[in-house]
Amino acid sequence: MIGKSAAQKPKAVPLSNNTICRRIDKISDDINDQLVAKMRGNEFSLQLDEATTSNKDAYLICYARFIDKDDNIVEDLLLCKPILTNCRAHELFALLNNFFQESNLEWKYCVDLCTDGPRGMSGRFSGLRTLVQGVAVNAKWTHCLIHREALASQQLSGDLNGVLEVVVKTVKFTKARPLKARLFQRFCDELGAEHNNLLFCCNERWLSEGKVLLRVYGLRNEIFTFLNKKKSCTYYYR
């Protein structure tokens, strides 16, 4: 009404130091409220895990799965709470139970619980699994499939396990230092290899072992020559 020049003046006003943070918090609260509203009155399952960041901060992470009114399977992050004390079952259950009370969620609709294998999570007498089943009588407990695969992959045959140990040692030796990794990358580029780096093996992802073996097999000639130049071939290939 008073001109375009006046409409541009509010844009020059700087935001306060927490404006963006407030907006993010409001968006997060709104998404959480929508998710909790869909879960009320519906049967749901929970997947729990505790994670530690690079700053050594511990968090309890919980994912929820359920079927909404449109018969769509929904899977979303329900909560991520910092663990300020011990990572024992009672402390973890208190975090989870407080969230349920604040969100007006009822335990009777929880029909399944999935965790990994540590005693604090899966203990039959005092684990988080037992505490949840004490208030959610219909909940069944299942062991995390990824962790089960990781446990199963540890029981390898002697020959295959020996090969994997040599491969892991070779990868760690080649990627132990940034300088050595750069030299190996440049060495592969000079030889025109299909790949120029090796892959680390992750115990939580048992399929990664196959990818590591394939990559090492594809670069076996380059690795042999590189280690031979480093005068370490005898140790890793004896």
MDAnalysis code that builds the backbone (N, CA, C; Angstrom):
import MDAnalysis as mda
import numpy as np

u = mda.Universe.empty(714, n_residues=238, atom_resindex=np.repeat(np.arange(238), 3), trajectory=True)
u.add_TopologyAttr("name", ["N", "CA", "C"] * 238)
u.add_TopologyAttr("resid", np.arange(1, 239))
u.add_TopologyAttr("resname", ["MET", "ILE", "GLY", "LYS", "SER", "ALA", "ALA", "GLN", "LYS", "PRO", "LYS", "ALA", "VAL", "PRO", "LEU", "SER", "ASN", "ASN", "THR", "ILE", "CYS", "ARG", "ARG", "ILE", "ASP", "LYS", "ILE", "SER", "ASP", "ASP", "ILE", "ASN", "ASP", "GLN", "LEU", "VAL", "ALA", "LYS", "MET", "ARG", "GLY", "ASN", "GLU", "PHE", "SER", "LEU", "GLN", "LEU", "ASP", "GLU", "ALA", "THR", "THR", "SER", "ASN", "LYS", "ASP", "ALA", "TYR", "LEU", "ILE", "CYS", "TYR", "ALA", "ARG", "PHE", "ILE", "ASP", "LYS", "ASP", "ASP", "ASN", "ILE", "VAL", "GLU", "ASP", "LEU", "LEU", "LEU", "CYS", "LYS", "PRO", "ILE", "LEU", "THR", "ASN", "CYS", "ARG", "ALA", "HIS", "GLU", "LEU", "PHE", "ALA", "LEU", "LEU", "ASN", "ASN", "PHE", "PHE", "GLN", "GLU", "SER", "ASN", "LEU", "GLU", "TRP", "LYS", "TYR", "CYS", "VAL", "ASP", "LEU", "CYS", "THR", "ASP", "GLY", "PRO", "ARG", "GLY", "MET", "SER", "GLY", "ARG", "PHE", "SER", "GLY", "LEU", "ARG", "THR", "LEU", "VAL", "GLN", "GLY", "VAL", "ALA", "VAL", "ASN", "ALA", "LYS", "TRP", "THR", "HIS", "CYS", "LEU", "ILE", "HIS", "ARG", "GLU", "ALA", "LEU", "ALA", "SER", "GLN", "GLN", "LEU", "SER", "GLY", "ASP", "LEU", "ASN", "GLY", "VAL", "LEU", "GLU", "VAL", "VAL", "VAL", "LYS", "THR", "VAL", "LYS", "PHE", "THR", "LYS", "ALA", "ARG", "PRO", "LEU", "LYS", "ALA", "ARG", "LEU", "PHE", "GLN", "ARG", "PHE", "CYS", "ASP", "GLU", "LEU", "GLY", "ALA", "GLU", "HIS", "ASN", "ASN", "LEU", "LEU", "PHE", "CYS", "CYS", "ASN", "GLU", "ARG", "TRP", "LEU", "SER", "GLU", "GLY", "LYS", "VAL", "LEU", "LEU", "ARG", "VAL", "TYR", "GLY", "LEU", "ARG", "ASN", "GLU", "ILE", "PHE", "THR", "PHE", "LEU", "ASN", "LYS", "LYS", "LYS", "SER", "CYS", "THR", "TYR", "TYR", "TYR", "ARG"])
u.atoms.positions = np.array([
    [0.819, -1.209, 0.000],
    [0.000, 0.000, 0.000],
    [0.853, 1.259, 0.000],
    [2.058, 1.198, 0.595],
    [2.888, 2.406, 0.675],
    [4.098, 2.316, -0.251],
    [4.089, 1.354, -1.165],
    [5.140, 1.304, -2.165],
    [6.075, 0.105, -2.009],
    [6.729, -0.258, -3.122],
    [7.635, -1.408, -3.122],
    [8.878, -1.168, -2.274],
    [9.337, 0.082, -2.226],
    [10.525, 0.380, -1.435],
    [10.287, 0.098, 0.044],
    [9.085, 0.411, 0.524],
    [8.772, 0.133, 1.925],
    [8.654, -1.369, 2.173],
    [8.185, -2.121, 1.171],
    [8.048, -3.580, 1.334],
    [9.403, -4.262, 1.421],
    [10.431, -3.636, 0.872],
    [11.765, -4.234, 0.909],
    [12.486, -3.996, 2.230],
    [12.057, -3.010, 3.012],
    [12.757, -2.682, 4.252],
    [12.712, -3.812, 5.294],
    [11.582, -4.530, 5.483],
    [11.598, -5.615, 6.466],
    [12.602, -6.721, 6.135],
    [12.924, -6.879, 4.841],
    [13.885, -7.904, 4.457],
    [15.289, -7.581, 4.938],
    [15.557, -6.307, 5.186],
    [16.887, -5.904, 5.650],
    [17.060, -6.086, 7.149],
    [15.973, -6.401, 7.859],
    [16.069, -6.589, 9.305],
    [16.691, -7.958, 9.583],
    [17.796, -8.020, 10.316],
    [18.445, -9.317, 10.560],
    [17.619, -10.191, 11.498],
    [17.752, -11.496, 11.328],
    [17.060, -12.437, 12.193],
    [17.754, -12.512, 13.537],
    [17.026, -12.904, 14.563],
    [17.635, -13.089, 15.881],
    [18.504, -14.341, 15.863],
    [19.267, -14.544, 16.916],
    [20.249, -15.620, 16.931],
    [19.614, -17.007, 17.019],
    [18.340, -17.105, 17.377],
    [17.709, -18.422, 17.509],
    [16.457, -18.562, 16.639],
    [16.303, -17.715, 15.641],
    [15.111, -17.784, 14.785],
    [15.061, -19.103, 14.025],
    [16.161, -19.447, 13.379],
    [16.200, -20.680, 12.599],
    [16.034, -21.889, 13.510],
    [16.659, -21.827, 14.675],
    [16.544, -22.940, 15.627],
    [15.095, -23.121, 16.068],
    [14.387, -22.013, 16.316],
    [12.980, -22.095, 16.713],
    [12.135, -22.709, 15.627],
    [12.408, -22.330, 14.399],
    [11.634, -22.877, 13.282],
    [11.875, -24.380, 13.147],
    [13.116, -24.791, 13.291],
    [13.419, -26.218, 13.206],
    [12.727, -26.979, 14.321],
    [12.742, -26.435, 15.530],
    [12.083, -27.094, 16.662],
    [10.572, -27.204, 16.429],
    [9.961, -26.148, 15.894],
    [8.522, -26.189, 15.639],
    [8.178, -27.216, 14.560],
    [8.991, -27.271, 13.520],
    [8.752, -28.261, 12.469],
    [8.913, -29.673, 13.029],
    [9.953, -29.874, 13.850],
    [10.180, -31.187, 14.449],
    [9.020, -31.586, 15.362],
    [8.539, -30.649, 16.176],
    [7.416, -30.948, 17.071],
    [6.150, -31.271, 16.289],
    [5.943, -30.556, 15.193],
    [4.747, -30.804, 14.377],
    [4.808, -32.187, 13.733],
    [5.973, -32.561, 13.216],
    [6.116, -33.893, 12.610],
    [5.912, -34.980, 13.660],
    [6.472, -34.764, 14.850],
    [6.313, -35.740, 15.926],
    [4.849, -35.865, 16.349],
    [4.141, -34.730, 16.441],
    [2.727, -34.767, 16.819],
    [1.895, -35.524, 15.782],
    [2.207, -35.336, 14.501],
    [1.483, -36.054, 13.457],
    [1.727, -37.560, 13.551],
    [2.976, -37.929, 13.810],
    [3.299, -39.350, 13.907],
    [2.609, -39.982, 15.115],
    [2.674, -39.311, 16.265],
    [2.057, -39.845, 17.479],
    [0.546, -39.944, 17.315],
    [-0.060, -38.962, 16.651],
    [-1.512, -38.999, 16.437],
    [-1.919, -40.204, 15.592],
    [-1.101, -40.566, 14.615],
    [-1.406, -41.742, 13.793],
    [-1.241, -43.038, 14.577],
    [-0.326, -43.042, 15.556],
    [-0.063, -44.259, 16.316],
    [-1.134, -44.520, 17.376],
    [-1.800, -43.487, 17.857],
    [-2.798, -43.665, 18.915],
    [-3.945, -44.536, 18.412],
    [-4.223, -45.584, 19.145],
    [-5.315, -46.488, 18.791],
    [-4.943, -47.533, 17.763],
    [-3.712, -47.525, 17.246],
    [-3.246, -48.512, 16.266],
    [-2.170, -49.389, 16.884],
    [-2.152, -50.631, 16.496],
    [-1.072, -51.507, 16.927],
    [0.225, -51.098, 16.236],
    [1.330, -51.147, 16.969],
    [2.616, -50.724, 16.413],
    [3.720, -51.601, 16.986],
    [4.844, -51.565, 16.325],
    [6.043, -52.267, 16.782],
    [7.166, -51.259, 16.940],
    [8.122, -51.569, 17.809],
    [9.228, -50.678, 18.114],
    [10.550, -51.370, 17.837],
    [11.491, -50.605, 17.358],
    [12.868, -51.071, 17.201],
    [13.772, -50.120, 17.972],
    [14.512, -50.658, 18.940],
    [15.315, -49.851, 19.856],
    [16.789, -50.161, 19.696],
    [17.586, -49.120, 19.889],
    [19.035, -49.294, 19.866],
    [19.660, -48.091, 20.558],
    [20.811, -48.309, 21.134],
    [21.564, -47.208, 21.720],
    [22.792, -46.960, 20.861],
    [23.083, -45.697, 20.631],
    [24.185, -45.322, 19.749],
    [25.045, -44.281, 20.443],
    [26.326, -44.298, 20.103],
    [27.285, -43.347, 20.655],
    [27.899, -42.544, 19.522],
    [27.890, -41.237, 19.633],
    [28.430, -40.374, 18.601],
    [29.948, -40.270, 18.736],
    [30.554, -39.549, 17.793],
    [32.003, -39.344, 17.838],
    [32.419, -38.509, 19.051],
    [31.468, -37.757, 19.615],
    [31.755, -36.979, 20.827],
    [31.522, -37.775, 22.103],
    [31.260, -39.075, 21.943],
    [31.014, -39.988, 23.061],
    [29.729, -39.663, 23.806],
    [28.766, -39.082, 23.096],
    [27.435, -38.854, 23.655],
    [26.552, -40.034, 23.291],
    [25.839, -40.574, 24.272],
    [24.992, -41.746, 24.060],
    [23.546, -41.312, 23.844],
    [22.848, -42.016, 22.937],
    [21.463, -41.708, 22.620],
    [20.665, -43.008, 22.532],
    [19.411, -42.923, 22.960],
    [18.462, -44.008, 22.758],
    [17.624, -43.671, 21.536],
    [17.665, -44.543, 20.551],
    [16.967, -44.321, 19.289],
    [15.848, -45.351, 19.178],
    [14.687, -44.888, 18.782],
    [13.526, -45.766, 18.668],
    [12.812, -45.489, 17.348],
    [12.593, -46.533, 16.563],
    [11.802, -46.461, 15.337],
    [10.459, -47.149, 15.568],
    [9.417, -46.619, 14.963],
    [8.072, -47.183, 15.083],
    [7.577, -47.633, 13.716],
    [6.885, -48.769, 13.709],
    [6.260, -49.290, 12.488],
    [4.799, -49.600, 12.793],
    [3.916, -49.198, 11.884],
    [2.491, -49.465, 12.061],
    [1.788, -49.299, 10.719],
    [0.519, -49.664, 10.693],
    [-0.311, -49.524, 9.499],
    [-1.308, -48.401, 9.753],
    [-1.302, -47.387, 8.896],
    [-2.187, -46.244, 9.115],
    [-3.594, -46.541, 8.591],
    [-4.454, -45.542, 8.628],
    [-5.852, -45.731, 8.239],
    [-6.012, -46.044, 6.761],
    [-5.026, -45.646, 5.944],
    [-5.091, -45.916, 4.506],
    [-4.414, -47.227, 4.138],
    [-4.145, -48.076, 5.149],
    [-3.507, -49.385, 4.949],
    [-2.099, -49.253, 4.372],
    [-1.434, -48.169, 4.692],
    [-0.041, -47.981, 4.290],
    [0.865, -48.317, 5.467],
    [1.946, -49.029, 5.187],
    [2.912, -49.358, 6.228],
    [3.807, -48.144, 6.459],
    [3.817, -47.656, 7.682],
    [4.579, -46.468, 8.040],
    [5.747, -46.888, 8.926],
    [6.910, -46.394, 8.617],
    [8.114, -46.609, 9.432],
    [8.804, -45.269, 9.595],
    [8.962, -44.833, 10.840],
    [9.527, -43.497, 11.057],
    [10.235, -43.463, 12.404],
    [11.111, -42.469, 12.535],
    [11.835, -42.268, 13.794],
    [10.875, -41.702, 14.831],
    [10.726, -42.416, 15.955],
    [9.810, -41.990, 16.998],
    [10.492, -41.090, 18.014],
    [11.694, -41.442, 18.429],
    [12.388, -40.613, 19.411],
    [13.889, -40.835, 19.322],
    [14.612, -39.836, 19.762],
    [16.072, -39.899, 19.893],
    [16.418, -39.082, 21.129],
    [16.597, -39.774, 22.255],
    [16.789, -39.119, 23.538],
    [18.223, -39.318, 24.025],
    [18.845, -38.270, 24.540],
    [20.200, -38.445, 25.098],
    [20.160, -39.253, 26.390],
    [21.148, -40.124, 26.562],
    [21.282, -40.928, 27.770],
    [22.278, -40.211, 28.668],
    [21.784, -39.633, 29.744],
    [22.615, -38.803, 30.610],
    [23.272, -39.605, 31.728],
    [22.751, -40.790, 32.012],
    [23.306, -41.616, 33.084],
    [23.820, -42.923, 32.500],
    [23.685, -44.003, 33.232],
    [24.129, -45.307, 32.754],
    [23.209, -45.835, 31.662],
    [23.753, -46.720, 30.861],
    [22.970, -47.325, 29.778],
    [22.353, -48.648, 30.243],
    [21.832, -48.660, 31.438],
    [21.196, -49.864, 31.959],
    [19.740, -49.911, 31.524],
    [19.179, -51.093, 31.688],
    [17.824, -51.309, 31.194],
    [16.824, -50.382, 31.863],
    [16.936, -50.170, 33.178],
    [15.971, -49.337, 33.885],
    [16.044, -47.884, 33.418],
    [17.259, -47.371, 33.179],
    [17.376, -46.001, 32.688],
    [16.795, -45.863, 31.285],
    [17.056, -46.840, 30.431],
    [16.529, -46.791, 29.070],
    [15.012, -46.909, 29.065],
    [14.489, -47.784, 29.909],
    [13.027, -47.930, 29.972],
    [12.378, -46.659, 30.507],
    [13.031, -45.988, 31.457],
    [12.479, -44.739, 31.991],
    [12.371, -43.680, 30.900],
    [13.395, -43.569, 30.047],
    [13.332, -42.616, 28.933],
    [12.168, -42.935, 28.009],
    [12.025, -44.208, 27.690],
    [10.970, -44.620, 26.766],
    [9.592, -44.465, 27.395],
    [9.450, -44.842, 28.644],
    [8.150, -44.764, 29.308],
    [7.721, -43.306, 29.524],
    [8.657, -42.442, 29.857],
    [8.330, -41.018, 30.014],
    [7.835, -40.418, 28.706],
    [8.461, -40.821, 27.607],
    [8.009, -40.332, 26.306],
    [6.591, -40.814, 26.017],
    [6.286, -42.061, 26.345],
    [4.940, -42.594, 26.113],
    [3.914, -41.831, 26.947],
    [4.248, -41.527, 28.187],
    [3.318, -40.796, 29.039],
    [3.104, -39.374, 28.543],
    [4.175, -38.701, 28.111],
    [4.040, -37.340, 27.593],
    [3.246, -37.303, 26.292],
    [3.355, -38.370, 25.490],
    [2.678, -38.411, 24.192],
    [1.318, -39.086, 24.252],
    [0.911, -39.548, 25.451],
    [-0.375, -40.234, 25.621],
    [-0.476, -41.483, 24.747],
    [0.601, -42.208, 24.656],
    [0.608, -43.492, 23.959],
    [0.404, -44.612, 24.964],
    [-0.323, -45.636, 24.561],
    [-0.644, -46.743, 25.446],
    [0.192, -47.962, 25.085],
    [0.766, -48.575, 26.112],
    [1.620, -49.738, 25.893],
    [0.842, -50.944, 25.364],
    [-0.443, -50.990, 25.614],
    [-1.208, -52.174, 25.209],
    [-1.263, -52.340, 23.689],
    [-0.986, -51.269, 22.948],
    [-0.997, -51.352, 21.486],
    [0.365, -51.771, 20.921],
    [1.377, -51.893, 21.773],
    [2.693, -52.345, 21.312],
    [2.665, -53.863, 21.185],
    [2.878, -54.376, 19.970],
    [2.756, -55.815, 19.715],
    [4.096, -56.466, 19.391],
    [5.144, -55.688, 19.212],
    [6.435, -56.290, 18.877],
    [7.545, -55.337, 19.288],
    [8.664, -55.925, 19.710],
    [9.837, -55.157, 20.123],
    [11.068, -55.812, 19.524],
    [11.915, -55.003, 18.901],
    [13.122, -55.511, 18.252],
    [14.331, -54.789, 18.831],
    [15.312, -55.562, 19.298],
    [16.551, -54.990, 19.833],
    [17.719, -55.846, 19.377],
    [18.926, -55.399, 19.728],
    [20.099, -56.222, 19.485],
    [20.322, -57.131, 20.697],
    [21.483, -57.766, 20.764],
    [21.673, -58.844, 21.713],
    [22.295, -58.561, 23.065],
    [22.785, -57.351, 23.389],
    [23.385, -57.144, 24.713],
    [22.422, -57.444, 25.849],
    [22.985, -57.785, 27.016],
    [22.157, -58.184, 28.149],
    [21.224, -57.058, 28.584],
    [21.689, -55.811, 28.506],
    [20.839, -54.707, 28.907],
    [19.612, -54.553, 28.030],
    [19.691, -55.032, 26.787],
    [18.569, -54.951, 25.868],
    [17.717, -56.213, 25.882],
    [18.364, -57.364, 25.775],
    [17.633, -58.621, 25.548],
    [17.597, -59.532, 26.760],
    [18.051, -59.076, 27.935],
    [18.072, -59.934, 29.110],
    [16.688, -60.460, 29.475],
    [16.607, -61.738, 29.819],
    [15.321, -62.368, 30.107],
    [14.755, -61.953, 31.465],
    [15.618, -61.516, 32.372],
    [15.153, -61.229, 33.732],
    [15.131, -59.732, 34.049],
    [16.098, -58.989, 33.574],
    [16.150, -57.564, 33.913],
    [16.496, -56.687, 32.716],
    [16.397, -57.217, 31.503],
    [16.711, -56.430, 30.319],
    [15.569, -55.507, 29.926],
    [15.848, -54.620, 28.991],
    [14.824, -53.696, 28.501],
    [13.659, -54.457, 27.886],
    [13.974, -55.550, 27.236],
    [12.930, -56.398, 26.654],
    [11.927, -56.848, 27.717],
    [12.417, -57.280, 28.880],
    [11.551, -57.763, 29.951],
    [10.732, -56.632, 30.557],
    [11.326, -55.462, 30.711],
    [10.608, -54.327, 31.287],
    [9.482, -53.863, 30.365],
    [9.751, -53.857, 29.061],
    [8.703, -53.453, 28.115],
    [7.579, -54.481, 28.095],
    [7.936, -55.759, 28.098],
    [6.900, -56.788, 28.085],
    [6.101, -56.815, 29.383],
    [6.656, -56.227, 30.444],
    [5.899, -56.144, 31.684],
    [4.726, -55.194, 31.600],
    [4.829, -54.157, 30.765],
    [3.736, -53.201, 30.599],
    [2.994, -53.397, 29.286],
    [3.641, -54.039, 28.313],
    [3.011, -54.352, 27.031],
    [2.901, -55.873, 26.941],
    [1.808, -56.376, 27.473],
    [1.665, -57.836, 27.618],
    [1.541, -58.540, 26.277],
    [1.157, -57.827, 25.240],
    [0.995, -58.435, 23.917],
    [2.254, -58.345, 23.061],
    [3.293, -57.735, 23.586],
    [4.499, -57.503, 22.794],
    [5.359, -58.765, 22.725],
    [5.795, -59.096, 21.540],
    [6.743, -60.175, 21.325],
    [8.111, -59.575, 21.022],
    [9.146, -60.280, 21.438],
    [10.504, -59.775, 21.235],
    [11.183, -60.528, 20.106],
    [11.872, -59.792, 19.238],
    [12.653, -60.393, 18.158],
    [14.057, -59.792, 18.175],
    [15.014, -60.628, 17.838],
    [16.403, -60.178, 17.757],
    [16.625, -59.492, 16.417],
    [17.351, -58.387, 16.432],
    [17.609, -57.619, 15.212],
    [18.224, -58.503, 14.139],
    [17.651, -58.477, 12.936],
    [18.088, -59.366, 11.870],
    [19.524, -59.081, 11.454],
    [19.895, -57.805, 11.394],
    [21.247, -57.446, 10.974],
    [22.272, -57.979, 11.965],
    [21.980, -57.864, 13.260],
    [22.908, -58.375, 14.262],
    [22.956, -59.899, 14.245],
    [21.834, -60.541, 13.953],
    [21.849, -61.999, 13.845],
    [22.717, -62.447, 12.675],
    [22.628, -61.732, 11.553],
    [23.471, -62.059, 10.414],
    [24.945, -61.856, 10.744],
    [25.232, -60.790, 11.518],
    [26.614, -60.538, 11.919],
    [27.129, -61.659, 12.817],
    [26.278, -62.144, 13.722],
    [26.684, -63.249, 14.586],
    [26.870, -64.533, 13.786],
    [25.972, -64.763, 12.813],
    [26.090, -65.973, 12.008],
    [27.349, -65.956, 11.150],
    [27.727, -64.778, 10.660],
    [28.897, -64.693, 9.793],
    [30.192, -64.917, 10.555],
    [30.153, -64.821, 11.896],
    [31.366, -65.059, 12.674],
    [31.738, -66.535, 12.720],
    [30.767, -67.416, 12.488],
    [31.031, -68.852, 12.512],
    [31.390, -69.319, 11.103],
    [32.550, -68.935, 10.641],
    [33.005, -69.299, 9.313],
    [33.879, -70.533, 9.380],
    [34.023, -71.180, 8.236],
    [34.927, -72.319, 8.177],
    [36.361, -71.844, 8.368],
    [37.231, -72.768, 8.774],
    [38.608, -72.394, 9.051],
    [39.319, -71.809, 7.845],
    [39.116, -72.416, 6.646],
    [39.787, -71.929, 5.438],
    [39.283, -70.543, 5.054],
    [37.961, -70.369, 5.070],
    [37.403, -69.073, 4.666],
    [37.758, -67.998, 5.681],
    [37.747, -68.347, 6.955],
    [38.094, -67.375, 7.979],
    [39.565, -66.970, 7.874],
    [40.441, -67.925, 7.533],
    [41.856, -67.593, 7.340],
    [42.063, -66.634, 6.190],
    [41.338, -66.864, 5.090],
    [41.431, -65.955, 3.945],
    [40.935, -64.570, 4.324],
    [39.822, -64.507, 5.064],
    [39.265, -63.215, 5.440],
    [40.208, -62.457, 6.365],
    [40.874, -63.153, 7.277],
    [41.815, -62.485, 8.174],
    [42.975, -61.865, 7.400],
    [43.490, -62.593, 6.411],
    [44.583, -62.058, 5.593],
    [44.114, -60.833, 4.811],
    [42.896, -60.908, 4.278],
    [42.355, -59.793, 3.495],
    [42.165, -58.566, 4.386],
    [41.624, -58.746, 5.580],
    [41.401, -57.617, 6.488],
    [42.727, -56.991, 6.895],
    [43.750, -57.820, 7.168],
    [45.063, -57.284, 7.507],
    [45.650, -56.488, 6.346],
    [45.448, -56.995, 5.143],
    [45.971, -56.303, 3.967],
    [45.299, -54.950, 3.781],
    [43.987, -54.925, 3.938],
    [43.249, -53.672, 3.783],
    [43.679, -52.664, 4.841],
    [43.796, -53.117, 6.090],
    [44.192, -52.211, 7.166],
    [45.606, -51.686, 6.954],
    [46.509, -52.547, 6.464],
    [47.872, -52.091, 6.218],
    [47.907, -51.036, 5.112],
    [47.105, -51.246, 4.068],
    [47.110, -50.328, 2.929],
    [46.448, -48.998, 3.273],
    [45.435, -49.012, 4.136],
    [44.684, -47.803, 4.456],
    [44.987, -47.293, 5.865],
    [46.064, -47.807, 6.495],
    [46.361, -47.415, 7.875],
    [46.713, -45.942, 7.979],
    [47.438, -45.422, 7.030],
    [47.861, -44.026, 7.066],
    [47.391, -43.306, 5.800],
    [47.027, -42.028, 5.914],
    [46.572, -41.289, 4.733],
    [47.598, -41.275, 3.606],
    [48.887, -41.147, 3.953],
    [49.920, -41.127, 2.924],
    [49.954, -42.445, 2.166],
    [49.891, -43.544, 2.897],
    [49.928, -44.848, 2.254],
    [48.699, -45.060, 1.375],
    [47.541, -44.587, 1.830],
    [46.321, -44.716, 1.037],
    [46.414, -43.895, -0.244],
    [46.995, -42.698, -0.153],
    [47.144, -41.866, -1.354],
    [48.120, -42.493, -2.342],
    [49.201, -43.060, -1.819],
    [50.169, -43.712, -2.705],
    [49.550, -44.904, -3.410],
    [48.758, -45.679, -2.690],
    [48.107, -46.832, -3.322],
    [47.092, -46.380, -4.364],
    [46.370, -45.299, -4.086],
    [45.413, -44.779, -5.052],
    [46.112, -44.303, -6.324],
    [47.205, -43.598, -6.152],
    [47.945, -43.134, -7.332],
    [48.563, -44.300, -8.088],
    [49.028, -45.305, -7.349],
    [49.609, -46.485, -7.976],
    [48.585, -47.208, -8.845],
    [47.346, -47.342, -8.359],
    [46.291, -47.991, -9.136],
    [45.903, -47.167, -10.352],
    [45.897, -45.838, -10.202],
    [45.575, -44.980, -11.340],
    [46.629, -45.098, -12.433],
    [47.882, -45.189, -12.040],
    [48.951, -45.316, -13.027],
    [48.863, -46.634, -13.789],
    [48.397, -47.689, -13.114],
    [48.268, -48.988, -13.774],
    [46.956, -49.141, -14.527],
    [46.072, -48.144, -14.412],
    [44.795, -48.209, -15.117],
    [43.840, -49.224, -14.532],
    [43.889, -49.448, -13.227],
    [43.002, -50.410, -12.571],
    [41.571, -49.891, -12.559],
    [40.621, -50.819, -12.458],
    [39.208, -50.439, -12.447],
    [38.868, -49.639, -11.197],
    [39.472, -49.997, -10.063],
    [39.265, -49.283, -8.802],
    [40.617, -48.794, -8.286],
    [40.574, -47.778, -7.444],
    [41.821, -47.243, -6.914],
    [41.848, -47.198, -5.388],
    [40.915, -47.873, -4.743],
    [40.936, -47.923, -3.279],
    [40.309, -49.219, -2.803],
    [40.579, -49.565, -1.551],
    [40.037, -50.767, -0.936],
    [38.907, -50.389, 0.015],
    [38.123, -51.383, 0.392],
    [36.967, -51.165, 1.261],
    [37.233, -51.749, 2.642],
    [36.758, -51.050, 3.666],
    [36.843, -51.570, 5.024],
    [35.709, -52.562, 5.265],
    [35.958, -53.503, 6.142],
    [34.956, -54.496, 6.511],
    [34.224, -54.023, 7.764],
    [32.904, -54.052, 7.736],
    [32.080, -53.629, 8.867],
    [31.420, -54.855, 9.483],
    [31.649, -55.081, 10.766],
    [31.091, -56.261, 11.429],
    [29.578, -56.210, 11.526],
    [28.999, -54.997, 11.545],
    [27.554, -54.874, 11.644],
    [26.860, -55.142, 10.315],
    [27.617, -55.163, 9.240],
    [27.047, -55.403, 7.917],
    [27.790, -56.578, 7.304],
    [27.246, -57.762, 7.497],
    [28.002, -58.945, 7.111],
    [28.166, -59.055, 5.597],
    [27.283, -58.422, 4.815],
    [27.446, -58.448, 3.364],
    [28.673, -57.660, 2.922],
    [29.169, -56.774, 3.782],
    [30.347, -55.996, 3.429],
    [31.572, -56.890, 3.286],
    [31.579, -58.046, 3.957],
    [32.722, -58.950, 3.836],
    [32.867, -59.460, 2.403],
    [31.737, -59.780, 1.777],
    [31.796, -60.214, 0.382],
    [32.280, -59.119, -0.544],
    [31.847, -57.873, -0.291],
    [32.290, -56.758, -1.122],
    [33.786, -56.503, -0.945],
    [34.259, -56.650, 0.288],
    [35.690, -56.470, 0.540],
    [36.498, -57.536, -0.195],
    [36.047, -58.779, -0.144],
    [36.753, -59.863, -0.829],
    [36.767, -59.647, -2.335],
    [35.639, -59.207, -2.897],
    [35.582, -58.960, -4.338],
    [36.522, -57.838, -4.752],
    [36.568, -56.769, -3.948],
    [37.429, -55.651, -4.297],
    [38.902, -56.053, -4.216],
    [39.265, -56.801, -3.163],
    [40.653, -57.242, -3.026],
    [41.022, -58.206, -4.145],
    [40.089, -59.080, -4.513],
    [40.377, -60.015, -5.611],
    [40.561, -59.270, -6.930],
    [39.763, -58.241, -7.152],
    [39.907, -57.473, -8.386],
    [41.206, -56.693, -8.457],
    [41.752, -56.332, -7.300],
    [43.010, -55.565, -7.254],
    [44.165, -56.406, -6.728],
    [44.060, -57.720, -6.830],
    [45.076, -58.597, -6.229],
    [46.461, -58.363, -6.816],
    [46.548, -58.143, -8.127],
    [47.864, -57.932, -8.741],
    [48.458, -56.588, -8.312],
    [47.613, -55.551, -8.267],
    [48.096, -54.243, -7.837],
    [48.513, -54.272, -6.364],
    [47.742, -54.987, -5.537],
    [48.085, -55.074, -4.117],
    [49.392, -55.816, -3.926],
    [49.574, -56.907, -4.658],
    [50.804, -57.685, -4.532],
    [52.020, -56.842, -4.898],
    [51.924, -56.101, -6.006],
    [53.042, -55.271, -6.432],
    [53.295, -54.140, -5.441],
    [52.223, -53.528, -4.948],
    [52.365, -52.421, -4.008],
    [53.005, -52.890, -2.703],
    [52.547, -54.014, -2.165],
    [53.104, -54.528, -0.926],
    [54.533, -55.024, -1.117],
    [54.817, -55.538, -2.284],
    [56.178, -55.991, -2.572],
    [57.144, -54.817, -2.573],
    [56.688, -53.676, -3.081],
    [57.532, -52.488, -3.053],
    [57.736, -51.989, -1.627],
    [56.724, -52.208, -0.784],
    [56.826, -51.803, 0.613],
    [57.554, -52.837, 1.470],
    [58.004, -53.914, 0.838],
    [58.740, -54.984, 1.525],
    [57.912, -55.607, 2.650],
    [56.588, -55.710, 2.393],
    [55.710, -56.312, 3.381],
    [54.932, -57.474, 2.799],
    [55.240, -57.820, 1.583],
    [54.488, -58.870, 0.904],
    [54.705, -60.216, 1.584],
    [55.885, -60.478, 2.078],
    [56.170, -61.773, 2.687],
    [55.313, -62.014, 3.905],
    [55.062, -60.959, 4.701],
    [54.301, -61.116, 5.933],
    [52.817, -61.367, 5.643],
    [52.272, -60.630, 4.670],
    [50.834, -60.709, 4.454],
    [50.434, -61.836, 3.517],
    [51.366, -62.415, 2.812],
    [51.016, -63.464, 1.860],
    [51.767, -64.755, 2.137],
    [52.238, -64.945, 3.339],
    [52.936, -66.192, 3.639],
    [51.942, -67.320, 3.811],
])
